[in-house]
Amino acid sequence: MRLTKDQTETYQALARAQIPRLHAIARGLVGDSAAEDAVQECLIRAYRHYDQLRDHGSAASWLASILVNCCRDHLRRTARLPAPMDIEAIEEFSLYRTIAYEDPFPYSDSLHLDFLAGFTCQDVRTVLLRLPVLYRIPLVLVYVEGFLAREVADMLSVPLGTVLSRLHRGRKLFERELWSYAEDTGMLTKKVDAR
């Protein structure tokens, strides 16, 4: 399909305005190394079907939906079977209780805030990328990009209850991975030694 000159210019303006946001979403879903390819694939698909977009007010969400599908396609191509998870252990884990029990900052009056303050944006991105894609996608779209859960359900073509369940489990997994990451990187011992 061939776009008119006006359609091409409108699409180009939309793409230029949305590229930073698309890159941010893609980095959260597939990591830095594959983000560029996912965004490029998204923009190509969107250009091919731009004439089908009826509501130009929702163009940003439309592009995000296409990007999510591109990221899912990429992850499917590169995915191995996910490691089995013990759902009960995930549900029982509490970052709050673990921090209180382990007491990594013995002289702190704001133990949990001190723990969370040790994480940089890159640390959080690394922790997100450790999560299975099934949980990572809804977490990134809702908590990082600000989409509503029902919008994510539409993007992923799953029921709203499924998205809410994945968000819940994803938050629990994220908490557990935050703690594991802090242990793996020595964040906890660095803080104790610094006091």
N, CA, C and O of each residue as an XYZ file, in Angstrom:
780
protein
N       0.837     -1.172      0.000
C       0.000      0.000      0.000
C       0.882      1.236      0.000
O       1.949      1.256      0.613
N       0.429      2.247     -0.685
C       1.221      3.468     -0.820
C       0.491      4.614     -0.138
O      -0.688      4.849     -0.403
N       1.192      5.328      0.741
C       0.596      6.453      1.453
C       0.709      7.715      0.611
O       1.613      7.859     -0.212
N      -0.227      8.619      0.837
C      -0.135      9.919      0.181
C       0.989     10.720      0.835
O       1.509     10.338      1.883
N       1.347     11.815      0.215
C       2.411     12.661      0.767
C       2.022     13.175      2.151
O       2.854     13.186      3.058
N       0.755     13.604      2.325
C       0.291     14.088      3.627
C       0.325     12.984      4.679
O       0.742     13.219      5.813
N      -0.114     11.775      4.305
C      -0.083     10.655      5.239
C       1.350     10.322      5.647
O       1.622     10.041      6.814
N       2.263     10.354      4.678
C       3.665     10.058      4.963
C       4.237     11.083      5.930
O       4.930     10.720      6.880
N       3.954     12.359      5.698
C       4.462     13.410      6.577
C       3.868     13.287      7.980
O       4.575     13.467      8.971
N       2.571     12.982      8.066
C       1.925     12.811      9.362
C       2.521     11.622     10.102
O       2.776     11.693     11.304
N       2.744     10.523      9.373
C       3.341      9.343      9.984
C       4.757      9.647     10.478
O       5.119      9.258     11.589
N       5.550     10.329      9.675
C       6.914     10.658     10.062
C       6.942     11.517     11.323
O       7.777     11.303     12.202
N       6.031     12.491     11.416
C       5.961     13.335     12.615
C       5.584     12.495     13.838
O       6.159     12.660     14.913
N       4.626     11.606     13.665
C       4.224     10.719     14.757
C       5.395      9.840     15.193
O       5.679      9.723     16.385
N       6.066      9.229     14.233
C       7.182      8.330     14.548
C       8.294      9.085     15.269
O       8.823      8.592     16.265
N       8.654     10.262     14.788
C       9.710     11.046     15.441
C       9.342     11.388     16.880
O      10.187     11.335     17.773
N       8.095     11.734     17.098
C       7.649     12.109     18.445
C       7.630     10.907     19.387
O       7.861     11.060     20.586
N       7.358      9.720     18.860
C       7.182      8.532     19.700
C       8.437      7.677     19.853
O       8.469      6.792     20.708
N       9.462      7.917     19.055
C      10.653      7.058     19.098
C      11.269      6.962     20.497
O      11.585      5.851     20.922
N      11.458      8.064     21.240
C      12.038      7.899     22.587
C      11.190      6.999     23.484
O      11.726      6.168     24.217
N       9.888      7.162     23.427
C       8.991      6.330     24.245
C       9.045      4.874     23.795
O       9.083      3.966     24.625
N       9.050      4.652     22.489
C       9.118      3.287     21.970
C      10.419      2.600     22.397
O      10.419      1.426     22.766
N      11.520      3.342     22.342
C      12.799      2.769     22.786
C      12.751      2.416     24.272
O      13.253      1.369     24.682
N      12.155      3.280     25.066
C      12.066      3.009     26.507
C      11.249      1.741     26.759
O      11.635      0.899     27.570
N      10.134      1.610     26.070
C       9.300      0.414     26.235
C      10.070     -0.824     25.784
O      10.091     -1.835     26.487
N      10.697     -0.747     24.622
C      11.411     -1.904     24.081
C      12.575     -2.322     24.976
O      12.810     -3.515     25.168
N      13.308     -1.344     25.528
C      14.412     -1.699     26.430
C      13.890     -2.444     27.653
O      14.531     -3.376     28.139
N      12.734     -2.035     28.145
C      12.149     -2.715     29.298
C      11.658     -4.116     28.984
O      11.635     -4.981     29.859
N      11.262     -4.345     27.722
C      10.696     -5.646     27.367
C      11.731     -6.636     26.844
O      11.684     -7.819     27.180
N      12.668     -6.158     26.023
C      13.617     -7.097     25.401
C      15.073     -6.763     25.686
O      15.965     -7.472     25.218
N      15.335     -5.707     26.437
C      16.709     -5.345     26.761
C      17.323     -4.422     25.723
O      16.778     -4.234     24.635
N      18.454     -3.855     26.073
C      19.113     -2.873     25.216
C      19.533     -3.452     23.869
O      19.407     -2.788     22.840
N      20.027     -4.677     23.870
C      20.592     -5.243     22.647
C      19.552     -5.460     21.553
O      19.887     -5.359     20.373
N      18.322     -5.750     21.901
C      17.296     -6.035     20.899
C      16.296     -4.901     20.730
O      15.426     -4.972     19.861
N      16.403     -3.866     21.538
C      15.416     -2.779     21.500
C      15.384     -2.081     20.150
O      14.309     -1.813     19.615
N      16.540     -1.787     19.602
C      16.609     -1.072     18.319
C      15.905     -1.851     17.215
O      15.144     -1.281     16.434
N      16.162     -3.158     17.155
C      15.520     -3.987     16.134
C      14.011     -4.029     16.318
O      13.263     -3.977     15.342
N      13.562     -4.122     17.561
C      12.118     -4.173     17.832
C      11.441     -2.864     17.419
O      10.365     -2.880     16.820
N      12.068     -1.741     17.737
C      11.489     -0.443     17.363
C      11.464     -0.299     15.843
O      10.480      0.180     15.279
N      12.529     -0.706     15.192
C      12.583     -0.617     13.733
C      11.488     -1.473     13.098
O      10.801     -1.025     12.180
N      11.325     -2.697     13.583
C      10.273     -3.570     13.076
C       8.897     -2.956     13.317
O       8.024     -3.019     12.451
N       8.707     -2.365     14.487
C       7.448     -1.698     14.820
C       7.146     -0.576     13.832
O       6.031     -0.475     13.321
N       8.125      0.251     13.571
C       7.917      1.399     12.676
C       7.628      0.944     11.245
O       6.837      1.575     10.544
N       8.251     -0.128     10.815
C       7.978     -0.661      9.474
C       6.552     -1.189      9.398
O       5.818     -0.891      8.455
N       6.163     -1.983     10.406
C       4.786     -2.515     10.421
C       3.767     -1.386     10.473
O       2.763     -1.412      9.762
N       4.029     -0.396     11.317
C       3.091      0.719     11.451
C       2.972      1.487     10.137
O       1.871      1.885      9.758
N       4.072      1.698      9.446
C       4.039      2.424      8.176
C       3.197      1.672      7.148
O       2.412      2.266      6.409
N       3.380      0.356      7.119
C       2.636     -0.462      6.151
C       1.125     -0.400      6.377
O       0.342     -0.545      5.438
N       0.724     -0.185      7.628
C      -0.710     -0.214      7.955
C      -1.244      1.137      8.431
O      -2.335      1.212      8.996
N      -0.488      2.184      8.208
C      -0.882      3.497      8.719
C      -2.220      3.959      8.144
O      -2.972      4.663      8.819
N      -2.519      3.576      6.924
C      -3.782      3.977      6.304
C      -4.990      3.362      7.015
O      -6.113      3.834      6.840
N      -4.771      2.320      7.812
C      -5.859      1.667      8.533
C      -6.154      2.309      9.891
O      -7.148      1.980     10.538
N      -5.288      3.219     10.311
C      -5.499      3.908     11.588
C      -6.631      4.912     11.427
O      -6.520      5.849     10.638
N      -7.707      4.727     12.162
C      -8.884      5.600     12.037
C      -8.860      6.746     13.054
O      -9.236      7.874     12.737
N      -8.424      6.451     14.250
C      -8.414      7.450     15.322
C      -6.982      7.915     15.564
O      -6.225      7.266     16.286
N      -6.622      9.024     14.966
C      -5.244      9.516     15.098
C      -4.949     10.010     16.505
O      -3.782     10.201     16.848
N      -5.958     10.220     17.323
C      -5.752     10.580     18.721
C      -5.179      9.429     19.538
O      -4.564      9.645     20.582
N      -5.382      8.220     19.063
C      -4.856      7.046     19.771
C      -3.629      6.461     19.062
O      -3.278      5.300     19.272
N      -2.991      7.262     18.233
C      -1.843      6.775     17.459
C      -0.698      6.310     18.352
O      -0.018      5.337     18.025
N      -0.475      6.991     19.477
C       0.627      6.592     20.370
C       0.353      5.206     20.964
O       1.261      4.379     21.040
N      -0.871      4.949     21.378
C      -1.228      3.627     21.906
C      -1.175      2.569     20.812
O      -0.764      1.434     21.054
N      -1.590      2.944     19.621
C      -1.540      2.042     18.472
C      -0.091      1.620     18.206
O       0.185      0.435     18.019
N       0.823      2.576     18.189
C       2.241      2.257     17.992
C       2.772      1.377     19.122
O       3.516      0.428     18.875
N       2.392      1.690     20.352
C       2.841      0.885     21.491
C       2.346     -0.548     21.370
O       3.082     -1.484     21.683
N       1.116     -0.732     20.922
C       0.571     -2.085     20.734
C       1.368     -2.853     19.687
O       1.670     -4.033     19.863
N       1.700     -2.180     18.611
C       2.496     -2.823     17.564
C       3.866     -3.198     18.120
O       4.376     -4.286     17.853
N       4.460     -2.284     18.898
C       5.774     -2.564     19.484
C       5.718     -3.759     20.433
O       6.607     -4.611     20.409
N       4.695     -3.825     21.255
C       4.555     -4.962     22.174
C       4.507     -6.266     21.380
O       5.131     -7.255     21.765
N       3.776     -6.268     20.288
C       3.710     -7.471     19.455
C       5.062     -7.792     18.825
O       5.438     -8.960     18.734
N       5.796     -6.766     18.389
C       7.140     -6.990     17.834
C       8.063     -7.580     18.902
O       8.839     -8.494     18.623
N       7.973     -7.057     20.114
C       8.800     -7.568     21.210
C       8.416     -9.007     21.543
O       9.282     -9.848     21.786
N       7.133     -9.280     21.552
C       6.684    -10.648     21.825
C       7.184    -11.599     20.738
O       7.610    -12.717     21.030
N       7.129    -11.152     19.497
C       7.642    -11.986     18.403
C       9.132    -12.252     18.587
O       9.597    -13.379     18.415
N       9.873    -11.207     18.936
C      11.310    -11.366     19.161
C      11.569    -12.361     20.302
O      12.416    -13.247     20.185
N      10.835    -12.203     21.390
C      11.033    -13.087     22.540
C      10.653    -14.527     22.214
O      11.288    -15.463     22.700
N       9.629    -14.705     21.400
C       9.245    -16.065     20.993
C      10.358    -16.713     20.166
O      10.664    -17.895     20.319
N      10.951    -15.906     19.288
C      12.018    -16.443     18.436
C      13.240    -16.838     19.256
O      13.922    -17.810     18.932
N      13.510    -16.099     20.298
C      14.735    -16.331     21.062
C      14.513    -17.098     22.362
O      15.466    -17.445     23.060
N      13.261    -17.356     22.673
C      12.950    -17.941     23.988
C      13.247    -19.430     24.055
O      13.132    -20.172     23.079
N      13.630    -19.820     25.246
C      13.691    -21.225     25.610
C      12.494    -21.450     26.518
O      11.798    -20.504     26.886
N      12.264    -22.668     26.866
C      11.184    -22.920     27.815
C      11.513    -22.236     29.131
O      12.634    -22.358     29.624
N      10.558    -21.518     29.707
C      10.842    -20.865     30.983
C      11.084    -21.890     32.080
O      10.505    -22.976     32.080
N      11.933    -21.525     32.993
C      12.204    -22.404     34.128
C      10.935    -22.534     34.966
O      10.225    -21.552     35.179
N      10.653    -23.734     35.435
C       9.471    -23.897     36.279
C       9.623    -23.077     37.562
O      10.718    -22.950     38.109
N       8.513    -22.530     38.022
C       8.538    -21.695     39.222
C       7.633    -22.292     40.284
O       6.583    -22.861     39.987
N       8.054    -22.151     41.501
C       7.248    -22.568     42.630
C       6.362    -21.386     43.012
O       6.794    -20.475     43.719
N       5.131    -21.411     42.541
C       4.210    -20.296     42.751
C       3.974    -20.039     44.235
O       3.876    -18.883     44.649
N       3.881    -21.086     45.036
C       3.662    -20.901     46.476
C       4.827    -20.166     47.123
O       4.619    -19.294     47.967
N       6.054    -20.512     46.733
C       7.227    -19.829     47.285
C       7.246    -18.363     46.876
O       7.650    -17.496     47.651
N       6.804    -18.095     45.649
C       6.738    -16.706     45.178
C       5.721    -15.935     46.008
O       5.986    -14.817     46.451
N       4.563    -16.538     46.213
C       3.500    -15.873     46.971
C       3.904    -15.631     48.425
O       3.506    -14.630     49.021
N       4.690    -16.541     48.996
C       5.074    -16.420     50.406
C       6.196    -15.415     50.635
O       6.347    -14.901     51.743
N       6.987    -15.127     49.596
C       8.117    -14.214     49.765
C       7.605    -12.798     50.032
O       6.684    -12.317     49.373
N       8.219    -12.153     51.004
C       7.907    -10.759     51.304
C       9.221    -10.001     51.439
O      10.030    -10.284     52.323
N       9.417     -9.050     50.562
C      10.628     -8.237     50.630
C      10.680     -7.491     51.962
O      11.737     -7.383     52.583
N       9.548     -6.988     52.385
C       9.471     -6.245     53.643
C       9.949     -7.111     54.814
O      10.791     -6.690     55.607
N       9.393     -8.342     54.911
C       9.790     -9.240     56.004
C      11.249     -9.664     55.888
O      11.951     -9.766     56.894
N      11.701     -9.909     54.669
C      13.087    -10.346     54.467
C      14.061     -9.259     54.905
O      15.051     -9.545     55.578
N      13.790     -8.028     54.530
C      14.669     -6.921     54.923
C      14.665     -6.771     56.441
O      15.714     -6.595     57.060
N      13.484     -6.843     57.028
C      13.393     -6.695     58.483
C      14.138     -7.823     59.197
O      14.810     -7.584     60.200
N      14.021     -9.041     58.689
C      14.675    -10.182     59.324
C      16.189    -10.145     59.134
O      16.943    -10.369     60.081
N      16.628     -9.868     57.925
C      18.063     -9.866     57.618
C      18.777     -8.641     58.184
O      19.966     -8.699     58.496
N      18.051     -7.538     58.313
C      18.582     -6.293     58.871
C      19.935     -5.900     58.258
O      20.944     -5.833     58.960
N      19.944     -5.637     56.920
C      21.208     -5.329     56.266
C      21.786     -3.960     56.649
O      22.964     -3.702     56.400
N      20.990     -3.095     57.240
C      21.442     -1.769     57.659
C      21.151     -1.609     59.147
O      20.169     -0.962     59.513
N      21.977     -2.180     60.004
C      21.651     -2.273     61.427
C      21.464     -0.933     62.140
O      20.834     -0.894     63.196
N      21.976      0.132     61.610
C      21.856      1.428     62.297
C      20.845      2.343     61.621
O      20.867      3.557     61.823
N      19.965      1.762     60.822
C      19.022      2.554     60.042
C      17.681      2.676     60.748
O      17.177      1.718     61.333
N      17.114      3.880     60.678
C      15.753      4.093     61.167
C      14.732      3.915     60.045
O      13.532      3.809     60.298
N      15.214      3.885     58.820
C      14.332      3.713     57.659
C      14.889      2.592     56.784
O      15.285      2.809     55.638
N      14.908      1.419     57.343
C      15.547      0.249     56.757
C      15.116     -0.023     55.320
O      15.965     -0.226     54.451
N      13.824     -0.031     55.061
C      13.316     -0.383     53.737
C      13.640      0.695     52.721
O      13.971      0.391     51.575
N      13.547      1.943     53.126
C      13.897      3.031     52.216
C      15.385      3.017     51.906
O      15.784      3.275     50.770
N      16.208      2.718     52.901
C      17.653      2.622     52.664
C      17.971      1.507     51.666
O      18.825      1.663     50.792
N      17.277      0.394     51.809
C      17.484     -0.723     50.880
C      17.129     -0.300     49.457
O      17.925     -0.493     48.538
N      15.955      0.267     49.270
C      15.501      0.647     47.933
C      16.336      1.773     47.335
O      16.510      1.833     46.118
N      16.852      2.659     48.172
C      17.660      3.774     47.684
C      18.976      3.311     47.074
O      19.609      4.062     46.330
N      19.389      2.107     47.372
C      20.637      1.584     46.830
C      20.554      1.182     45.367
O      21.584      0.910     44.750
N      19.361      1.138     44.798
C      19.177      0.695     43.416
C      19.169      1.872     42.459
O      18.457      2.853     42.677
N      19.959      1.775     41.400
C      19.933      2.779     40.337
C      18.885      2.369     39.307
O      18.340      1.268     39.377
N      18.607      3.242     38.364
C      17.676      2.897     37.282
C      18.180      1.682     36.502
O      17.395      0.820     36.108
N      19.496      1.622     36.285
C      20.071      0.480     35.562
C      19.905     -0.810     36.360
O      19.651     -1.869     35.787
N      20.047     -0.723     37.678
C      19.831     -1.907     38.519
C      18.400     -2.413     38.367
O      18.173     -3.614     38.226
N      17.447     -1.502     38.396
C      16.036     -1.882     38.275
C      15.788     -2.509     36.910
O      15.089     -3.518     36.813
N      16.352     -1.923     35.851
C      16.199     -2.487     34.507
C      16.791     -3.902     34.461
O      16.195     -4.807     33.877
N      17.952     -4.087     35.072
C      18.583     -5.407     35.094
C      17.698     -6.418     35.817
O      17.544     -7.553     35.366
N      17.121     -6.002     36.933
C      16.228     -6.892     37.690
C      14.999     -7.223     36.841
O      14.576     -8.378     36.801
N      14.429     -6.242     36.170
C      13.273     -6.504     35.312
C      13.610     -7.520     34.226
O      12.806     -8.401     33.921
N      14.798     -7.394     33.646
C      15.180     -8.313     32.572
C      15.425     -9.731     33.071
O      15.466    -10.666     32.271
N      15.588     -9.907     34.373
C      15.723    -11.252     34.952
C      14.378    -11.969     35.030
O      14.337    -13.194     35.139
N      13.289    -11.224     34.975
C      11.958    -11.816     35.132
C      11.519    -12.513     33.853
O      11.895    -12.097     32.757
N      10.727    -13.569     33.985
C      10.158    -14.198     32.790
C       9.306    -13.186     32.029
O       8.624    -12.356     32.630
N       9.356    -13.265     30.723
C       8.663    -12.296     29.865
C       7.161    -12.246     30.159
O       6.537    -11.194     30.019
N       6.597    -13.350     30.556
C       5.172    -13.418     30.872
C       4.785    -12.376     31.921
O       3.696    -11.805     31.868
N       5.684    -12.135     32.868
C       5.421    -11.168     33.937
C       6.059     -9.812     33.649
O       5.553     -8.776     34.082
N       7.160     -9.824     32.925
C       7.876     -8.573     32.642
C       7.048     -7.617     31.786
O       7.007     -6.418     32.060
N       6.395     -8.138     30.762
C       5.653     -7.266     29.853
C       4.578     -6.475     30.591
O       4.554     -5.250     30.469
N       3.680     -7.117     31.358
C       2.676     -6.301     32.055
C       3.289     -5.335     33.070
O       2.810     -4.210     33.213
N       4.343     -5.759     33.779
C       4.977     -4.873     34.757
C       5.521     -3.611     34.093
O       5.287     -2.501     34.570
N       6.238     -3.785     33.005
C       6.822     -2.631     32.313
C       5.728     -1.722     31.762
O       5.790     -0.501     31.911
N       4.727     -2.325     31.127
C       3.685     -1.505     30.511
C       2.856     -0.739     31.540
O       2.493      0.414     31.305
N       2.556     -1.360     32.666
C       1.721     -0.698     33.678
C       2.537      0.239     34.568
O       2.185      1.408     34.727
N       3.625     -0.272     35.146
C       4.339      0.504     36.165
C       5.424      1.413     35.626
O       5.785      2.393     36.278
N       5.949      1.112     34.456
C       6.979      1.977     33.888
C       6.377      2.929     32.861
O       6.680      4.122     32.856
N       5.521      2.392     31.990
C       4.978      3.198     30.897
C       3.615      3.810     31.190
O       3.153      4.663     30.431
N       2.963      3.399     32.267
C       1.728      4.048     32.693
C       0.454      3.613     31.992
O      -0.558      4.306     32.090
N       0.469      2.496     31.292
C      -0.760      2.008     30.679
C      -1.679      1.451     31.755
O      -1.218      0.984     32.797
N      -2.965      1.501     31.500
C      -3.939      0.879     32.391
C      -3.931     -0.624     32.155
O      -3.611     -1.082     31.058
N      -4.279     -1.382     33.169
C      -4.285     -2.849     33.049
C      -5.217     -3.293     31.923
O      -4.901     -4.247     31.212
N      -6.343     -2.632     31.748
C      -7.266     -3.044     30.679
C      -6.677     -2.744     29.296
O      -6.959     -3.464     28.338
N      -5.864     -1.689     29.182
C      -5.182     -1.415     27.913
C      -4.165     -2.508     27.609
O      -4.019     -2.932     26.463
N      -3.465     -2.957     28.647
C      -2.482     -4.033     28.475
C      -3.206     -5.323     28.086
O      -2.717     -6.080     27.247
N      -4.349     -5.570     28.684
C      -5.133     -6.756     28.330
C      -5.497     -6.720     26.845
O      -5.421     -7.740     26.160
N      -5.891     -5.547     26.350
C      -6.208     -5.418     24.926
C      -4.967     -5.632     24.062
O      -5.031     -6.309     23.035
N      -3.842     -5.057     24.478
C      -2.601     -5.208     23.706
C      -2.170     -6.664     23.610
O      -1.714     -7.124     22.564
N      -2.321     -7.378     24.714
C      -1.864     -8.772     24.771
C      -2.943     -9.767     24.361
O      -2.685    -10.966     24.254
N      -4.151     -9.262     24.131
C      -5.293    -10.112     23.765
C      -5.543    -11.206     24.800
O      -5.735    -12.374     24.464
N      -5.537    -10.794     26.067
C      -5.841    -11.710     27.169
C      -6.883    -11.036     28.057
O      -7.043     -9.816     28.003
N      -7.598    -11.820     28.877
C      -8.579    -11.222     29.787
C      -7.909    -10.306     30.825
O      -6.743    -10.490     31.175
N      -8.661     -9.334     31.298
C      -8.160     -8.403     32.308
C      -7.698     -9.151     33.552
O      -6.669     -8.802     34.130
N      -8.435    -10.170     33.973
C      -8.049    -10.947     35.152
C      -6.686    -11.599     34.998
O      -5.942    -11.722     35.970
N      -6.358    -12.015     33.791
C      -5.047    -12.611     33.528
C      -3.948    -11.578     33.721
O      -2.914    -11.867     34.323
N      -4.176    -10.373     33.209
C      -3.188     -9.297     33.370
C      -3.020     -8.968     34.848
O      -1.895     -8.805     35.319
N      -4.123     -8.867     35.584
C      -4.041     -8.544     37.013
C      -3.288     -9.632     37.775
O      -2.498     -9.333     38.671
N      -3.531    -10.882     37.421
C      -2.819    -11.986     38.057
C      -1.325    -11.932     37.746
O      -0.490    -12.139     38.626
N      -1.002    -11.652     36.489
C       0.420    -11.547     36.105
C       1.089    -10.364     36.780
O       2.265    -10.435     37.135
N       0.359     -9.290     36.958
C       0.920     -8.133     37.667
C       1.218     -8.488     39.117
O       2.272     -8.135     39.647
N       0.289     -9.183     39.752
C       0.490     -9.571     41.150
C       1.708    -10.473     41.290
O       2.602    -10.210     42.094
N       1.731    -11.537     40.500
C       2.866    -12.466     40.572
C       4.159    -11.785     40.123
O       5.230    -12.044     40.671
N       4.046    -10.926     39.135
C       5.225    -10.211     38.656
C       5.830     -9.315     39.723
O       7.051     -9.221     39.843
N       4.968     -8.651     40.504
C       5.468     -7.808     41.610
C       6.181     -8.660     42.650
O       7.235     -8.275     43.156
N       5.610     -9.815     42.968
C       6.238    -10.700     43.945
C       7.587    -11.209     43.419
O       8.573    -11.239     44.155
N       7.621    -11.604     42.151
C       8.879    -12.041     41.547
C       9.899    -10.904     41.533
O      11.085    -11.112     41.790
N       9.418     -9.700     41.228
C      10.314     -8.538     41.192
C      10.923     -8.296     42.569
O      12.119     -8.024     42.677
N      10.119     -8.391     43.613
C      10.640     -8.225     44.973
C      11.716     -9.261     45.275
O      12.780     -8.934     45.802
N      11.428    -10.504     44.937
C      12.388    -11.579     45.195
C      13.673    -11.345     44.405
O      14.769    -11.553     44.926
N      13.543    -10.916     43.155
C      14.724    -10.657     42.326
C      15.503     -9.439     42.813
O      16.727     -9.402     42.690
N      14.805     -8.433     43.370
C      15.516     -7.290     43.959
C      16.444     -7.769     45.071
O      17.607     -7.373     45.145
N      15.905     -8.627     45.930
C      16.705     -9.143     47.046
C      17.871     -9.982     46.520
O      19.005     -9.824     46.973
N      17.591    -10.872     45.564
C      18.640    -11.717     44.989
C      19.717    -10.868     44.323
O      20.909    -11.141     44.466
N      19.294     -9.842     43.598
C      20.245     -8.957     42.917
C      21.124     -8.237     43.939
O      22.332     -8.107     43.747
N      20.510     -7.775     45.022
C      21.278     -7.098     46.068
C      22.308     -8.044     46.672
O      23.438     -7.640     46.946
N      21.923     -9.307     46.880
C      22.881    -10.291     47.405
C      23.978    -10.599     46.384
O      25.161    -10.649     46.721
N      23.562    -10.805     45.124
C      24.516    -11.173     44.067
C      25.557    -10.089     43.813
O      26.717    -10.391     43.535
N      25.148     -8.839     43.908
C      26.053     -7.729     43.583
C      26.792     -7.195     44.801
O      27.622     -6.295     44.674
N      26.504     -7.735     45.972
C      27.192     -7.284     47.179
C      26.683     -5.950     47.708
O      27.361     -5.310     48.512
N      25.519     -5.524     47.277
C      24.967     -4.245     47.748
C      24.774     -4.238     49.259
O      24.967     -3.209     49.907
N      24.403     -5.357     49.809
C      24.095     -5.417     51.234
C      25.356     -5.321     52.076
O      25.381     -4.619     53.087
N      26.395     -6.021     51.662
C      27.632     -5.974     52.443
C      28.350     -4.642     52.296
O      29.013     -4.196     53.233
N      28.233     -4.003     51.150
C      28.850     -2.685     50.961
C      28.266     -1.672     51.933
O      28.996     -0.869     52.514
N      26.945     -1.710     52.112
C      26.276     -0.754     53.002
C      26.677     -0.983     54.455
O      26.924     -0.032     55.196
N      26.738     -2.249     54.854
C      27.103     -2.556     56.235
C      28.540     -2.139     56.489
O      28.836     -1.547     57.527
N      29.443     -2.439     55.553
C      30.855     -2.092     55.709
C      31.092     -0.589     55.742
O      32.028     -0.114     56.386
N      30.226      0.168     55.032
C      30.409      1.621     54.951
C      30.065      2.325     56.253
O      30.438      3.482     56.442
N      29.368      1.656     57.146
C      28.914      2.319     58.404
C      29.923      2.239     59.483
O      29.692      2.742     60.583
